[in-house]
Amino acid sequence: MDQNIEKLIIPKEIIEKAEEALKNSKEESIVFLFGKNKNGKNIATDILIPSENDYEIRTCAHVAIRKEFIAKEFQKFKKENKTQVATIHSHPLNDLSLGDIETHKKVIKFYPYQLSGIYNGNFSFYQFKNGKIENVPYKIIDLRRFDRQIRIFGIEGQLLISSSTIALIGVGGGNTKIALDLASLGIGKLILIDPDVWEEHNRNRVFIPSEMIGQNKAITIGDLIKKYYPDVEIESYNNKVQEIPDKVFEKADIIVVGPDNFHTRIYGNRLALRLKKTAVFPAAGIESKDRKISIIGGSVQVVIPDKTPCYECIHSINSFEIFKEIIDDETREKIKQKYGLKDEIEIPVAPSIVALNDIIGGIALWEIIKILTGIFPIANFQIYNALNFSLKEILIEKKENCPACSPEKHYDEVETKEEEFLLSALKK
């Protein structure tokens, strides 16, 4: 029976109790970790430490626990829907013995997520995979910082957050807000992707020092998080997302697609569908003229491949808008001269204010927390309107002939029209 466990997640308080129980005895000792397996991760929430009287056999090289103790104590955790996620015993060697391996194979028939652990001054954990014993990495989480949010979604919920990876496509006003808040929540890892550099006008909605102007967005925000939240693992890429190989996203639990251009959002949608990754699409928009605001608000969409409508089910591809986004400045000028155009092919500068970014970012962050912890049902599509102070969940349906998620239309590349076709309407 093969296992496929990605990582063991252990609260610092539990690993300290385990070490204390295992390190001081000349005879072999054992402890049991209980919890749950979520998304390939073993989440340890409880420790069971036998007393002296609970051992049936205990020597410097062998240990066995009384069956009565196992039957009574293990049943308590079963009633709480918790399983055995690891057994740890003191051990003089750096690897499991042959007897340990045989015991492991027997135990996983009843507790399929159980890892065999040893302690000899350091901890090591093992699973049976691909016909052999393999090492399983573990991560220790110090929960003291998270007391207030543990009171909301419990230790298990916090450990799920602290063991999760979020990839953010675009590190502008909204996604920077989300990235910094995820770091404070204790997220396990962030993958930050953005080819652009900071400009002075970005500082109206992103709390960054002036010396970061002219530097890459993804790298600088990654460095800030490393400095103040060193427990968060960071990968930063100063590339377009189209240049990033799919394998970078394979370990991501969620992809947050928040760039300021339609072409990259479409790519993020196709990427999430291709890799079967849950994606969150936050978007904010303002229309204003002569100090009169006609639109101010935004939306947050959650896309779960094969279950919910995708981004393109409700946002039709506008080939002309994509064309404007992907051409470089030199080509843009040549086209303007060739066709006698002025502003028709320019990308207008969108108004933006930190208040709206914070609201939309907060709504998206709440959906991310719900996805990771399962604490509350997910809202697939929400619209916020600041003019009438409303936030509504809108029922959306899959588009029958969606170019992205319908089985016969799933393209990896976004098709665009030829230049002459796109500009023909403007020449009339």
Contacts in CASP RR format, 6 or more apart in sequence:
PFRMAT RR
TARGET T0000
AUTHOR 0000-0000-0000
METHOD contacts of the structure
MODEL  1
MDQNIEKLIIPKEIIEKAEEALKNSKEESIVFLFGKNKNGKNIATDILIP
SENDYEIRTCAHVAIRKEFIAKEFQKFKKENKTQVATIHSHPLNDLSLGD
IETHKKVIKFYPYQLSGIYNGNFSFYQFKNGKIENVPYKIIDLRRFDRQI
RIFGIEGQLLISSSTIALIGVGGGNTKIALDLASLGIGKLILIDPDVWEE
HNRNRVFIPSEMIGQNKAITIGDLIKKYYPDVEIESYNNKVQEIPDKVFE
KADIIVVGPDNFHTRIYGNRLALRLKKTAVFPAAGIESKDRKISIIGGSV
QVVIPDKTPCYECIHSINSFEIFKEIIDDETREKIKQKYGLKDEIEIPVA
PSIVALNDIIGGIALWEIIKILTGIFPIANFQIYNALNFSLKEILIEKKE
NCPACSPEKHYDEVETKEEEFLLSALKK
1 105 0 8 1.000
1 108 0 8 1.000
1 109 0 8 1.000
1 112 0 8 1.000
1 128 0 8 1.000
2 128 0 8 1.000
2 129 0 8 1.000
2 130 0 8 1.000
2 131 0 8 1.000
3 108 0 8 1.000
3 112 0 8 1.000
3 113 0 8 1.000
3 127 0 8 1.000
3 128 0 8 1.000
3 129 0 8 1.000
4 40 0 8 1.000
4 127 0 8 1.000
4 129 0 8 1.000
5 37 0 8 1.000
5 40 0 8 1.000
5 41 0 8 1.000
5 42 0 8 1.000
5 113 0 8 1.000
5 115 0 8 1.000
5 127 0 8 1.000
5 136 0 8 1.000
6 39 0 8 1.000
6 40 0 8 1.000
6 41 0 8 1.000
6 136 0 8 1.000
7 40 0 8 1.000
7 41 0 8 1.000
7 42 0 8 1.000
7 136 0 8 1.000
7 137 0 8 1.000
7 138 0 8 1.000
7 139 0 8 1.000
7 163 0 8 1.000
8 41 0 8 1.000
8 42 0 8 1.000
8 44 0 8 1.000
8 85 0 8 1.000
8 86 0 8 1.000
8 115 0 8 1.000
8 125 0 8 1.000
8 136 0 8 1.000
8 137 0 8 1.000
8 138 0 8 1.000
8 139 0 8 1.000
9 41 0 8 1.000
9 42 0 8 1.000
9 43 0 8 1.000
9 44 0 8 1.000
9 138 0 8 1.000
9 139 0 8 1.000
9 141 0 8 1.000
9 159 0 8 1.000
9 162 0 8 1.000
9 163 0 8 1.000
10 33 0 8 1.000
10 44 0 8 1.000
10 138 0 8 1.000
10 139 0 8 1.000
10 140 0 8 1.000
10 141 0 8 1.000
11 44 0 8 1.000
11 45 0 8 1.000
11 140 0 8 1.000
11 141 0 8 1.000
11 142 0 8 1.000
11 143 0 8 1.000
11 155 0 8 1.000
11 159 0 8 1.000
12 140 0 8 1.000
12 141 0 8 1.000
12 142 0 8 1.000
12 143 0 8 1.000
13 143 0 8 1.000
14 33 0 8 1.000
14 44 0 8 1.000
14 45 0 8 1.000
14 46 0 8 1.000
14 47 0 8 1.000
15 123 0 8 1.000
15 140 0 8 1.000
17 31 0 8 1.000
17 47 0 8 1.000
17 49 0 8 1.000
18 31 0 8 1.000
18 33 0 8 1.000
18 47 0 8 1.000
18 49 0 8 1.000
18 88 0 8 1.000
18 119 0 8 1.000
18 123 0 8 1.000
19 119 0 8 1.000
19 121 0 8 1.000
19 123 0 8 1.000
21 29 0 8 1.000
21 31 0 8 1.000
21 49 0 8 1.000
22 29 0 8 1.000
22 30 0 8 1.000
22 31 0 8 1.000
22 88 0 8 1.000
22 89 0 8 1.000
22 90 0 8 1.000
22 119 0 8 1.000
23 90 0 8 1.000
23 119 0 8 1.000
23 121 0 8 1.000
25 90 0 8 1.000
26 60 0 8 1.000
27 58 0 8 1.000
27 59 0 8 1.000
27 60 0 8 1.000
27 63 0 8 1.000
28 58 0 8 1.000
28 59 0 8 1.000
28 60 0 8 1.000
28 61 0 8 1.000
28 62 0 8 1.000
28 63 0 8 1.000
28 89 0 8 1.000
28 90 0 8 1.000
28 91 0 8 1.000
29 58 0 8 1.000
29 63 0 8 1.000
29 89 0 8 1.000
29 90 0 8 1.000
30 50 0 8 1.000
30 63 0 8 1.000
30 65 0 8 1.000
30 87 0 8 1.000
30 88 0 8 1.000
30 89 0 8 1.000
30 90 0 8 1.000
31 47 0 8 1.000
31 48 0 8 1.000
31 49 0 8 1.000
31 50 0 8 1.000
31 87 0 8 1.000
31 88 0 8 1.000
31 89 0 8 1.000
32 47 0 8 1.000
32 48 0 8 1.000
32 74 0 8 1.000
32 84 0 8 1.000
32 86 0 8 1.000
32 87 0 8 1.000
32 88 0 8 1.000
33 44 0 8 1.000
33 46 0 8 1.000
33 47 0 8 1.000
33 48 0 8 1.000
33 84 0 8 1.000
33 85 0 8 1.000
33 86 0 8 1.000
33 87 0 8 1.000
33 88 0 8 1.000
34 44 0 8 1.000
34 45 0 8 1.000
34 46 0 8 1.000
34 47 0 8 1.000
34 48 0 8 1.000
34 77 0 8 1.000
34 82 0 8 1.000
34 83 0 8 1.000
34 84 0 8 1.000
34 85 0 8 1.000
35 42 0 8 1.000
35 43 0 8 1.000
35 44 0 8 1.000
35 45 0 8 1.000
35 46 0 8 1.000
35 77 0 8 1.000
35 82 0 8 1.000
35 83 0 8 1.000
35 85 0 8 1.000
35 156 0 8 1.000
36 42 0 8 1.000
36 43 0 8 1.000
36 45 0 8 1.000
36 81 0 8 1.000
36 82 0 8 1.000
36 83 0 8 1.000
36 85 0 8 1.000
36 156 0 8 1.000
37 43 0 8 1.000
37 83 0 8 1.000
37 85 0 8 1.000
37 113 0 8 1.000
38 160 0 8 1.000
39 160 0 8 1.000
39 253 0 8 1.000
41 160 0 8 1.000
41 163 0 8 1.000
42 85 0 8 1.000
42 86 0 8 1.000
42 113 0 8 1.000
42 115 0 8 1.000
42 136 0 8 1.000
43 85 0 8 1.000
43 156 0 8 1.000
43 159 0 8 1.000
43 160 0 8 1.000
43 163 0 8 1.000
44 85 0 8 1.000
44 86 0 8 1.000
44 159 0 8 1.000
45 82 0 8 1.000
45 155 0 8 1.000
45 156 0 8 1.000
45 159 0 8 1.000
46 77 0 8 1.000
46 82 0 8 1.000
48 73 0 8 1.000
48 77 0 8 1.000
50 65 0 8 1.000
50 69 0 8 1.000
54 65 0 8 1.000
54 66 0 8 1.000
54 69 0 8 1.000
55 63 0 8 1.000
55 64 0 8 1.000
55 65 0 8 1.000
55 66 0 8 1.000
56 64 0 8 1.000
56 65 0 8 1.000
56 66 0 8 1.000
56 67 0 8 1.000
57 63 0 8 1.000
57 64 0 8 1.000
58 64 0 8 1.000
63 89 0 8 1.000
74 84 0 8 1.000
77 83 0 8 1.000
77 84 0 8 1.000
83 111 0 8 1.000
83 113 0 8 1.000
83 114 0 8 1.000
84 107 0 8 1.000
84 111 0 8 1.000
84 113 0 8 1.000
84 114 0 8 1.000
85 113 0 8 1.000
85 114 0 8 1.000
85 115 0 8 1.000
86 114 0 8 1.000
86 115 0 8 1.000
86 116 0 8 1.000
86 117 0 8 1.000
86 125 0 8 1.000
87 107 0 8 1.000
87 114 0 8 1.000
87 115 0 8 1.000
87 116 0 8 1.000
87 117 0 8 1.000
88 117 0 8 1.000
88 118 0 8 1.000
88 119 0 8 1.000
88 123 0 8 1.000
88 125 0 8 1.000
89 100 0 8 1.000
89 117 0 8 1.000
89 118 0 8 1.000
89 119 0 8 1.000
90 118 0 8 1.000
90 119 0 8 1.000
90 120 0 8 1.000
91 97 0 8 1.000
91 100 0 8 1.000
91 118 0 8 1.000
91 119 0 8 1.000
91 120 0 8 1.000
92 120 0 8 1.000
93 118 0 8 1.000
93 120 0 8 1.000
94 120 0 8 1.000
94 124 0 8 1.000
95 118 0 8 1.000
95 124 0 8 1.000
95 133 0 8 1.000
96 104 0 8 1.000
96 116 0 8 1.000
96 117 0 8 1.000
96 118 0 8 1.000
96 126 0 8 1.000
96 133 0 8 1.000
100 116 0 8 1.000
100 118 0 8 1.000
101 116 0 8 1.000
101 128 0 8 1.000
101 133 0 8 1.000
103 116 0 8 1.000
104 114 0 8 1.000
104 116 0 8 1.000
104 126 0 8 1.000
104 128 0 8 1.000
104 133 0 8 1.000
105 128 0 8 1.000
107 114 0 8 1.000
107 116 0 8 1.000
108 114 0 8 1.000
108 128 0 8 1.000
115 125 0 8 1.000
115 126 0 8 1.000
115 127 0 8 1.000
115 136 0 8 1.000
116 125 0 8 1.000
116 126 0 8 1.000
116 127 0 8 1.000
117 123 0 8 1.000
117 124 0 8 1.000
117 125 0 8 1.000
117 126 0 8 1.000
118 124 0 8 1.000
123 138 0 8 1.000
124 135 0 8 1.000
125 135 0 8 1.000
125 136 0 8 1.000
125 137 0 8 1.000
125 138 0 8 1.000
126 133 0 8 1.000
126 134 0 8 1.000
126 135 0 8 1.000
126 136 0 8 1.000
127 133 0 8 1.000
127 134 0 8 1.000
127 136 0 8 1.000
128 134 0 8 1.000
139 162 0 8 1.000
139 163 0 8 1.000
139 188 0 8 1.000
141 158 0 8 1.000
141 159 0 8 1.000
141 162 0 8 1.000
141 163 0 8 1.000
142 231 0 8 1.000
143 150 0 8 1.000
143 155 0 8 1.000
143 158 0 8 1.000
145 186 0 8 1.000
146 158 0 8 1.000
146 162 0 8 1.000
146 185 0 8 1.000
146 186 0 8 1.000
149 158 0 8 1.000
149 185 0 8 1.000
150 157 0 8 1.000
150 158 0 8 1.000
152 375 0 8 1.000
153 369 0 8 1.000
153 373 0 8 1.000
153 374 0 8 1.000
153 375 0 8 1.000
156 373 0 8 1.000
157 372 0 8 1.000
157 373 0 8 1.000
157 374 0 8 1.000
157 375 0 8 1.000
158 186 0 8 1.000
160 372 0 8 1.000
160 373 0 8 1.000
161 185 0 8 1.000
161 186 0 8 1.000
161 187 0 8 1.000
161 188 0 8 1.000
161 369 0 8 1.000
161 372 0 8 1.000
161 373 0 8 1.000
162 186 0 8 1.000
162 187 0 8 1.000
162 188 0 8 1.000
163 188 0 8 1.000
164 187 0 8 1.000
164 188 0 8 1.000
164 189 0 8 1.000
164 253 0 8 1.000
164 254 0 8 1.000
164 372 0 8 1.000
165 187 0 8 1.000
165 188 0 8 1.000
165 189 0 8 1.000
165 190 0 8 1.000
165 191 0 8 1.000
165 251 0 8 1.000
165 252 0 8 1.000
165 253 0 8 1.000
166 182 0 8 1.000
166 187 0 8 1.000
166 189 0 8 1.000
166 190 0 8 1.000
166 191 0 8 1.000
166 252 0 8 1.000
166 253 0 8 1.000
166 254 0 8 1.000
166 255 0 8 1.000
166 256 0 8 1.000
166 368 0 8 1.000
167 190 0 8 1.000
167 191 0 8 1.000
167 193 0 8 1.000
167 248 0 8 1.000
167 249 0 8 1.000
167 252 0 8 1.000
167 254 0 8 1.000
167 255 0 8 1.000
167 256 0 8 1.000
168 175 0 8 1.000
168 178 0 8 1.000
168 179 0 8 1.000
168 190 0 8 1.000
168 191 0 8 1.000
168 192 0 8 1.000
168 193 0 8 1.000
168 255 0 8 1.000
168 256 0 8 1.000
168 258 0 8 1.000
169 175 0 8 1.000
169 193 0 8 1.000
169 194 0 8 1.000
169 241 0 8 1.000
169 255 0 8 1.000
169 256 0 8 1.000
169 257 0 8 1.000
169 258 0 8 1.000
169 259 0 8 1.000
169 264 0 8 1.000
169 268 0 8 1.000
170 192 0 8 1.000
170 193 0 8 1.000
170 194 0 8 1.000
170 217 0 8 1.000
170 218 0 8 1.000
170 241 0 8 1.000
170 258 0 8 1.000
170 259 0 8 1.000
170 264 0 8 1.000
171 179 0 8 1.000
171 192 0 8 1.000
171 193 0 8 1.000
171 194 0 8 1.000
171 217 0 8 1.000
171 218 0 8 1.000
171 221 0 8 1.000
172 194 0 8 1.000
172 196 0 8 1.000
172 202 0 8 1.000
172 206 0 8 1.000
172 217 0 8 1.000
172 258 0 8 1.000
172 260 0 8 1.000
173 202 0 8 1.000
173 205 0 8 1.000
173 206 0 8 1.000
173 352 0 8 1.000
173 354 0 8 1.000
173 357 0 8 1.000
174 205 0 8 1.000
174 258 0 8 1.000
174 282 0 8 1.000
174 284 0 8 1.000
174 357 0 8 1.000
174 360 0 8 1.000
174 361 0 8 1.000
175 256 0 8 1.000
175 258 0 8 1.000
175 282 0 8 1.000
176 206 0 8 1.000
176 217 0 8 1.000
176 221 0 8 1.000
177 206 0 8 1.000
177 357 0 8 1.000
177 358 0 8 1.000
177 361 0 8 1.000
177 362 0 8 1.000
178 256 0 8 1.000
178 282 0 8 1.000
178 361 0 8 1.000
178 362 0 8 1.000
178 364 0 8 1.000
178 365 0 8 1.000
178 368 0 8 1.000
179 190 0 8 1.000
179 192 0 8 1.000
179 221 0 8 1.000
179 222 0 8 1.000
179 225 0 8 1.000
180 221 0 8 1.000
180 224 0 8 1.000
180 225 0 8 1.000
181 361 0 8 1.000
181 362 0 8 1.000
181 365 0 8 1.000
182 190 0 8 1.000
182 232 0 8 1.000
182 365 0 8 1.000
182 368 0 8 1.000
183 190 0 8 1.000
183 225 0 8 1.000
183 228 0 8 1.000
183 229 0 8 1.000
183 232 0 8 1.000
184 229 0 8 1.000
185 369 0 8 1.000
186 229 0 8 1.000
186 231 0 8 1.000
186 232 0 8 1.000
187 232 0 8 1.000
188 231 0 8 1.000
188 232 0 8 1.000
188 233 0 8 1.000
189 232 0 8 1.000
189 233 0 8 1.000
189 234 0 8 1.000
189 235 0 8 1.000
189 251 0 8 1.000
190 222 0 8 1.000
190 225 0 8 1.000
190 232 0 8 1.000
190 233 0 8 1.000
190 234 0 8 1.000
190 235 0 8 1.000
191 235 0 8 1.000
191 237 0 8 1.000
191 248 0 8 1.000
191 249 0 8 1.000
191 252 0 8 1.000
192 217 0 8 1.000
192 218 0 8 1.000
192 219 0 8 1.000
192 221 0 8 1.000
192 222 0 8 1.000
192 234 0 8 1.000
192 235 0 8 1.000
192 236 0 8 1.000
192 237 0 8 1.000
193 218 0 8 1.000
193 236 0 8 1.000
193 237 0 8 1.000
193 239 0 8 1.000
193 241 0 8 1.000
193 244 0 8 1.000
194 216 0 8 1.000
194 217 0 8 1.000
194 218 0 8 1.000
194 237 0 8 1.000
194 238 0 8 1.000
194 259 0 8 1.000
195 216 0 8 1.000
195 238 0 8 1.000
195 239 0 8 1.000
195 240 0 8 1.000
196 216 0 8 1.000
196 217 0 8 1.000
197 213 0 8 1.000
197 214 0 8 1.000
197 215 0 8 1.000
197 216 0 8 1.000
197 217 0 8 1.000
198 206 0 8 1.000
198 208 0 8 1.000
198 212 0 8 1.000
198 213 0 8 1.000
198 214 0 8 1.000
198 215 0 8 1.000
198 217 0 8 1.000
198 220 0 8 1.000
199 213 0 8 1.000
199 214 0 8 1.000
200 210 0 8 1.000
200 213 0 8 1.000
202 208 0 8 1.000
203 210 0 8 1.000
203 213 0 8 1.000
204 352 0 8 1.000
204 353 0 8 1.000
204 354 0 8 1.000
205 352 0 8 1.000
205 353 0 8 1.000
205 354 0 8 1.000
205 357 0 8 1.000
206 354 0 8 1.000
208 220 0 8 1.000
208 221 0 8 1.000
208 224 0 8 1.000
212 220 0 8 1.000
216 236 0 8 1.000
216 238 0 8 1.000
218 236 0 8 1.000
218 237 0 8 1.000
218 238 0 8 1.000
219 236 0 8 1.000
219 238 0 8 1.000
221 236 0 8 1.000
222 234 0 8 1.000
222 236 0 8 1.000
223 236 0 8 1.000
225 232 0 8 1.000
225 234 0 8 1.000
226 232 0 8 1.000
226 234 0 8 1.000
235 248 0 8 1.000
237 244 0 8 1.000
237 248 0 8 1.000
240 264 0 8 1.000
241 259 0 8 1.000
241 264 0 8 1.000
241 267 0 8 1.000
241 268 0 8 1.000
241 271 0 8 1.000
242 264 0 8 1.000
242 267 0 8 1.000
246 271 0 8 1.000
246 274 0 8 1.000
246 275 0 8 1.000
249 255 0 8 1.000
249 271 0 8 1.000
249 275 0 8 1.000
249 277 0 8 1.000
250 275 0 8 1.000
252 277 0 8 1.000
253 277 0 8 1.000
253 278 0 8 1.000
253 371 0 8 1.000
253 372 0 8 1.000
254 277 0 8 1.000
254 278 0 8 1.000
254 279 0 8 1.000
254 280 0 8 1.000
254 368 0 8 1.000
254 371 0 8 1.000
254 372 0 8 1.000
255 268 0 8 1.000
255 271 0 8 1.000
255 272 0 8 1.000
255 277 0 8 1.000
255 278 0 8 1.000
255 279 0 8 1.000
255 280 0 8 1.000
256 279 0 8 1.000
256 280 0 8 1.000
256 282 0 8 1.000
256 364 0 8 1.000
256 368 0 8 1.000
257 264 0 8 1.000
257 265 0 8 1.000
257 268 0 8 1.000
257 269 0 8 1.000
257 272 0 8 1.000
257 279 0 8 1.000
257 280 0 8 1.000
257 281 0 8 1.000
257 311 0 8 1.000
258 265 0 8 1.000
258 281 0 8 1.000
258 282 0 8 1.000
258 283 0 8 1.000
259 265 0 8 1.000
260 350 0 8 1.000
261 325 0 8 1.000
261 347 0 8 1.000
262 315 0 8 1.000
262 318 0 8 1.000
262 321 0 8 1.000
262 322 0 8 1.000
262 325 0 8 1.000
263 322 0 8 1.000
263 325 0 8 1.000
263 326 0 8 1.000
263 414 0 8 1.000
265 281 0 8 1.000
265 311 0 8 1.000
265 315 0 8 1.000
266 311 0 8 1.000
266 312 0 8 1.000
266 317 0 8 1.000
266 322 0 8 1.000
266 404 0 8 1.000
266 414 0 8 1.000
267 414 0 8 1.000
268 279 0 8 1.000
268 311 0 8 1.000
269 279 0 8 1.000
269 281 0 8 1.000
269 303 0 8 1.000
269 310 0 8 1.000
269 311 0 8 1.000
269 312 0 8 1.000
269 404 0 8 1.000
270 404 0 8 1.000
270 411 0 8 1.000
270 412 0 8 1.000
270 413 0 8 1.000
270 414 0 8 1.000
271 277 0 8 1.000
272 278 0 8 1.000
272 279 0 8 1.000
272 303 0 8 1.000
272 305 0 8 1.000
272 310 0 8 1.000
273 303 0 8 1.000
273 305 0 8 1.000
273 310 0 8 1.000
273 404 0 8 1.000
273 405 0 8 1.000
273 410 0 8 1.000
274 412 0 8 1.000
276 305 0 8 1.000
276 306 0 8 1.000
277 305 0 8 1.000
278 302 0 8 1.000
278 303 0 8 1.000
278 304 0 8 1.000
278 305 0 8 1.000
278 371 0 8 1.000
279 302 0 8 1.000
279 303 0 8 1.000
279 311 0 8 1.000
280 300 0 8 1.000
280 301 0 8 1.000
280 302 0 8 1.000
280 303 0 8 1.000
280 364 0 8 1.000
280 367 0 8 1.000
280 368 0 8 1.000
280 371 0 8 1.000
281 299 0 8 1.000
281 300 0 8 1.000
281 301 0 8 1.000
281 302 0 8 1.000
281 303 0 8 1.000
281 311 0 8 1.000
282 299 0 8 1.000
282 300 0 8 1.000
282 360 0 8 1.000
282 361 0 8 1.000
282 363 0 8 1.000
282 364 0 8 1.000
283 298 0 8 1.000
283 299 0 8 1.000
283 300 0 8 1.000
283 301 0 8 1.000
283 360 0 8 1.000
284 297 0 8 1.000
284 298 0 8 1.000
284 352 0 8 1.000
284 356 0 8 1.000
284 357 0 8 1.000
284 360 0 8 1.000
285 295 0 8 1.000
285 296 0 8 1.000
285 297 0 8 1.000
285 298 0 8 1.000
285 350 0 8 1.000
285 351 0 8 1.000
285 352 0 8 1.000
285 356 0 8 1.000
286 293 0 8 1.000
286 295 0 8 1.000
286 296 0 8 1.000
286 297 0 8 1.000
286 350 0 8 1.000
286 351 0 8 1.000
286 352 0 8 1.000
286 353 0 8 1.000
286 356 0 8 1.000
287 293 0 8 1.000
287 294 0 8 1.000
287 295 0 8 1.000
287 296 0 8 1.000
287 351 0 8 1.000
288 294 0 8 1.000
288 296 0 8 1.000
288 351 0 8 1.000
293 387 0 8 1.000
295 387 0 8 1.000
296 356 0 8 1.000
296 385 0 8 1.000
296 386 0 8 1.000
296 387 0 8 1.000
297 356 0 8 1.000
297 359 0 8 1.000
297 360 0 8 1.000
297 383 0 8 1.000
297 384 0 8 1.000
297 385 0 8 1.000
297 386 0 8 1.000
297 387 0 8 1.000
298 356 0 8 1.000
298 360 0 8 1.000
298 383 0 8 1.000
298 384 0 8 1.000
298 385 0 8 1.000
299 360 0 8 1.000
299 381 0 8 1.000
299 382 0 8 1.000
299 383 0 8 1.000
299 384 0 8 1.000
300 360 0 8 1.000
300 361 0 8 1.000
300 363 0 8 1.000
300 364 0 8 1.000
300 367 0 8 1.000
300 379 0 8 1.000
300 381 0 8 1.000
300 382 0 8 1.000
300 384 0 8 1.000
301 311 0 8 1.000
301 314 0 8 1.000
301 380 0 8 1.000
301 381 0 8 1.000
301 382 0 8 1.000
302 308 0 8 1.000
302 367 0 8 1.000
302 371 0 8 1.000
302 378 0 8 1.000
302 379 0 8 1.000
302 380 0 8 1.000
302 381 0 8 1.000
303 309 0 8 1.000
303 310 0 8 1.000
303 311 0 8 1.000
304 378 0 8 1.000
304 380 0 8 1.000
305 405 0 8 1.000
308 380 0 8 1.000
308 396 0 8 1.000
308 398 0 8 1.000
309 380 0 8 1.000
309 381 0 8 1.000
309 396 0 8 1.000
309 397 0 8 1.000
309 398 0 8 1.000
309 399 0 8 1.000
309 402 0 8 1.000
309 405 0 8 1.000
310 398 0 8 1.000
310 402 0 8 1.000
310 404 0 8 1.000
310 405 0 8 1.000
311 404 0 8 1.000
312 399 0 8 1.000
312 402 0 8 1.000
312 403 0 8 1.000
312 404 0 8 1.000
312 405 0 8 1.000
313 396 0 8 1.000
313 397 0 8 1.000
313 398 0 8 1.000
313 399 0 8 1.000
313 402 0 8 1.000
313 404 0 8 1.000
313 405 0 8 1.000
314 381 0 8 1.000
314 396 0 8 1.000
314 399 0 8 1.000
317 403 0 8 1.000
317 414 0 8 1.000
317 415 0 8 1.000
319 415 0 8 1.000
319 416 0 8 1.000
319 417 0 8 1.000
319 422 0 8 1.000
320 417 0 8 1.000
320 422 0 8 1.000
322 414 0 8 1.000
322 416 0 8 1.000
323 416 0 8 1.000
323 417 0 8 1.000
323 419 0 8 1.000
323 422 0 8 1.000
324 332 0 8 1.000
324 345 0 8 1.000
324 346 0 8 1.000
324 347 0 8 1.000
325 347 0 8 1.000
326 416 0 8 1.000
327 335 0 8 1.000
332 345 0 8 1.000
332 346 0 8 1.000
335 341 0 8 1.000
335 345 0 8 1.000
335 419 0 8 1.000
335 423 0 8 1.000
336 342 0 8 1.000
336 345 0 8 1.000
339 423 0 8 1.000
339 426 0 8 1.000
339 427 0 8 1.000
341 423 0 8 1.000
341 426 0 8 1.000
344 426 0 8 1.000
345 423 0 8 1.000
345 426 0 8 1.000
356 386 0 8 1.000
359 384 0 8 1.000
359 386 0 8 1.000
360 384 0 8 1.000
363 382 0 8 1.000
363 384 0 8 1.000
363 391 0 8 1.000
367 378 0 8 1.000
367 379 0 8 1.000
369 375 0 8 1.000
370 376 0 8 1.000
370 377 0 8 1.000
370 378 0 8 1.000
371 378 0 8 1.000
379 393 0 8 1.000
380 393 0 8 1.000
380 396 0 8 1.000
381 393 0 8 1.000
381 394 0 8 1.000
381 395 0 8 1.000
381 396 0 8 1.000
382 391 0 8 1.000
382 392 0 8 1.000
382 393 0 8 1.000
382 394 0 8 1.000
383 391 0 8 1.000
383 392 0 8 1.000
383 394 0 8 1.000
384 390 0 8 1.000
384 391 0 8 1.000
385 391 0 8 1.000
385 392 0 8 1.000
398 405 0 8 1.000
398 406 0 8 1.000
399 405 0 8 1.000
399 406 0 8 1.000
400 406 0 8 1.000
401 409 0 8 1.000
402 409 0 8 1.000
403 409 0 8 1.000
403 411 0 8 1.000
403 415 0 8 1.000
404 410 0 8 1.000
404 411 0 8 1.000
416 422 0 8 1.000
END
